[in-house]
Amino acid sequence: MSKVAAKAKPAAKLEAGKTSSGRRGTAAAEPAPMPSPAAEAAKPSPTKNMSTVLASPAVTKKDPKLANAWKNKPVEELTDEEVMAMPESEYMNDKQMAFFRLKLVGLKRGILENAGETTEHLREDTVVVPDPADRATIEEEHALELRTRDRERKLLKKIEQSIARIDAGDYGYCDETGEPIGVGRLLARPTATLSLEAQQRRELKQKMFGD
């Protein structure tokens, strides 16, 4: 090998090293990409998260005045909210039983009054109306009122059964599972005999098998 060729090799290596280091330097100096506004907005804010936790219902305590109002009030003055706020350990105590009994008796009284009004309406409208259109309207109103009274008659039977359950001390517990039905469900439907889960299972079974 000639001396000229031997001298050229280190020079080539030196030139290659410069090029390589030049590329690395350029890559290292390349600025990092800026985050998009959407990414910045998506970052959780510690202050916001803490305020959300503090306002969460899970850490919100019940008003002790509302929860203990039943202790110093007669049954006739208790509200639905006060009964709902009663502790679970007092479920279906004497005051709750008396409260729901009053509610059921009130429903029964209202149904009986409606039935009496229906009888009066039917008696008053026995006069023959010559106009066929007016007569058809009156008959349709009578049919609707009778259907409503029929539903109330069935409800009246359930109300009487619920009152009997209160007297026997069985009110408020599911017929199928024996678990508490819950004050909230009973406030919405005082004649309920099944828990919400048991009621949903029964409806699903009826839908599937037509029982």
Secondary structure in CASP SS format (residue, H / E / C, confidence):
PFRMAT SS
TARGET T0000
AUTHOR 0000-0000-0000
METHOD secondary structure of the structure
MODEL  1
M C 1.00
S C 1.00
K H 1.00
V H 1.00
A H 1.00
A H 1.00
K H 1.00
A H 1.00
K H 1.00
P H 1.00
A H 1.00
A H 1.00
K H 1.00
L H 1.00
E H 1.00
A H 1.00
G H 1.00
K H 1.00
T H 1.00
S H 1.00
S H 1.00
G H 1.00
R H 1.00
R H 1.00
G H 1.00
T H 1.00
A H 1.00
A H 1.00
A C 1.00
E C 1.00
P C 1.00
A C 1.00
P C 1.00
M C 1.00
P C 1.00
S C 1.00
P H 1.00
A H 1.00
A H 1.00
E H 1.00
A H 1.00
A H 1.00
K C 1.00
P C 1.00
S C 1.00
P H 1.00
T H 1.00
K H 1.00
N H 1.00
M H 1.00
S H 1.00
T H 1.00
V H 1.00
L H 1.00
A C 1.00
S C 1.00
P H 1.00
A H 1.00
V H 1.00
T C 1.00
K C 1.00
K C 1.00
D C 1.00
P H 1.00
K H 1.00
L H 1.00
A H 1.00
N C 1.00
A H 1.00
W H 1.00
K H 1.00
N C 1.00
K C 1.00
P C 1.00
V H 1.00
E H 1.00
E H 1.00
L C 1.00
T C 1.00
D H 1.00
E H 1.00
E H 1.00
V H 1.00
M H 1.00
A C 1.00
M C 1.00
P C 1.00
E H 1.00
S H 1.00
E H 1.00
Y C 1.00
M C 1.00
N C 1.00
D H 1.00
K H 1.00
Q H 1.00
M H 1.00
A H 1.00
F H 1.00
F H 1.00
R H 1.00
L H 1.00
K H 1.00
L H 1.00
V H 1.00
G H 1.00
L H 1.00
K H 1.00
R H 1.00
G H 1.00
I H 1.00
L H 1.00
E H 1.00
N H 1.00
A H 1.00
G H 1.00
E H 1.00
T H 1.00
T H 1.00
E H 1.00
H H 1.00
L H 1.00
R H 1.00
E H 1.00
D C 1.00
T C 1.00
V C 1.00
V C 1.00
V C 1.00
P C 1.00
D C 1.00
P H 1.00
A H 1.00
D H 1.00
R H 1.00
A H 1.00
T H 1.00
I H 1.00
E H 1.00
E H 1.00
E H 1.00
H H 1.00
A H 1.00
L H 1.00
E H 1.00
L H 1.00
R H 1.00
T H 1.00
R H 1.00
D H 1.00
R H 1.00
E H 1.00
R H 1.00
K H 1.00
L H 1.00
L H 1.00
K H 1.00
K H 1.00
I H 1.00
E H 1.00
Q H 1.00
S H 1.00
I H 1.00
A H 1.00
R H 1.00
I H 1.00
D H 1.00
A H 1.00
G C 1.00
D C 1.00
Y C 1.00
G C 1.00
Y E 1.00
C C 1.00
D C 1.00
E C 1.00
T C 1.00
G C 1.00
E C 1.00
P E 1.00
I C 1.00
G C 1.00
V H 1.00
G H 1.00
R H 1.00
L H 1.00
L H 1.00
A H 1.00
R C 1.00
P C 1.00
T C 1.00
A C 1.00
T C 1.00
L C 1.00
S C 1.00
L H 1.00
E H 1.00
A H 1.00
Q H 1.00
Q H 1.00
R H 1.00
R H 1.00
E H 1.00
L H 1.00
K H 1.00
Q H 1.00
K H 1.00
M H 1.00
F H 1.00
G C 1.00
D C 1.00
END
